[in-house]
Amino acid sequence: MVKKLLQDKYRLIKIDELTIEKHYHLNADDNCYYLMEYKKEDGFENQEKQLIINFKKKMSTRTTYQWKYKGEAIQKLTQLFINSIVPQVSVGTVTLVPIPPSKCRADSEYDDRMLQLLSKSFQGGADIRELLLNIENIRSAHENPNDRPSPAEIQANMTIDEQLAEGIRDSVILFDDVLTSGGHYLACKNAIKQRFPDVSVYGIFISRTFWAQPDPFEFDDFMDEDWLDF
């Protein structure tokens, strides 16, 4: 896996009219990019899916054999970012913001893996800020596929860290590990645009994932119209 990940196979690909339908909370004006993709139906033999699973290992695994896989995933992704993302980002003109995980900072399961990844990957003048915070824990979408929080619910539980708000740059790049419906990205983008209306917002994801067959929970998501409240 290490050898393949260090090759030049991966490059930033823009979500376009051919792929956006799988990420139904995005619209044509969103500028979102990804490095890799996998289908939700894929098994653990899919190396991209396995890499993401290891990267998302819970903090409760710190005292188990699984913890080493999280560390290895961060190391591999750091090299991947350095090779494939860092050269594409003008670090002097953007603010890099990790999309917050489902747990709030006060929770023992709070995982700053994306902040770690950005800090290890970007050097020399990069403006990295944990600008967005969850007020309380919120349901994890990948662990609750039949009860996903809507973008409006996610945004209502989110706040701007005002201690980090001063001097934000004209462009903000939101980073997350996986793009699924795009709900978290939409919530974060709207939160930033409400606070900083003149800022341009982009999204970069390690991977996008989608159902090869229709998402069994997609209809329920569309029945919840809260997410349409921009």
HURARA-V145874 format. One record per backbone hydrogen bond with DSSP energy under -1.0 kcal/mol. NH is the residue of the N-H (numbers start at 0). CO is the residue of the C=O. If there is no record, write none. Layout:
<<NH | CO> <NH | CO>>
This chain:
<<4 | 0> <5 | 1> <6 | 3> <12 | 33> <14 | 31> <18 | 15> <19 | 15> <21 | 18> <22 | 19> <24 | 180> <25 | 22> <29 | 26> <32 | 202> <33 | 12> <34 | 204> <35 | 205> <37 | 207> <39 | 209> <41 | 38> <45 | 42> <49 | 45> <50 | 46> <51 | 47> <52 | 48> <53 | 49> <54 | 50> <55 | 51> <56 | 53> <60 | 57> <61 | 58> <63 | 60> <66 | 63> <68 | 65> <70 | 66> <71 | 67> <72 | 68> <73 | 69> <74 | 70> <75 | 71> <76 | 72> <77 | 73> <78 | 74> <79 | 75> <80 | 76> <81 | 77> <82 | 78> <83 | 79> <84 | 80> <85 | 80> <87 | 84> <88 | 85> <90 | 88> <92 | 89> <94 | 170> <95 | 126> <96 | 172> <98 | 174> <106 | 103> <109 | 106> <115 | 111> <116 | 112> <117 | 113> <118 | 114> <119 | 115> <120 | 116> <121 | 117> <127 | 125> <128 | 95> <130 | 128> <132 | 158> <134 | 156> <137 | 101> <143 | 139> <146 | 143> <153 | 149> <154 | 150> <155 | 151> <156 | 152> <157 | 154> <158 | 132> <160 | 130> <161 | 159> <163 | 160> <167 | 164> <171 | 199> <172 | 94> <173 | 201> <174 | 96> <175 | 203> <178 | 206> <185 | 181> <186 | 182> <187 | 183> <188 | 184> <189 | 185> <190 | 186> <191 | 187> <192 | 188> <193 | 189> <194 | 190> <195 | 191> <198 | 195> <199 | 169> <201 | 171> <202 | 30> <203 | 173> <204 | 32> <205 | 175> <206 | 176> <207 | 35> <208 | 178> <209 | 37> <217 | 214> <220 | 216> <221 | 217> <222 | 218> <227 | 224> <228 | 225> <229 | 227>>
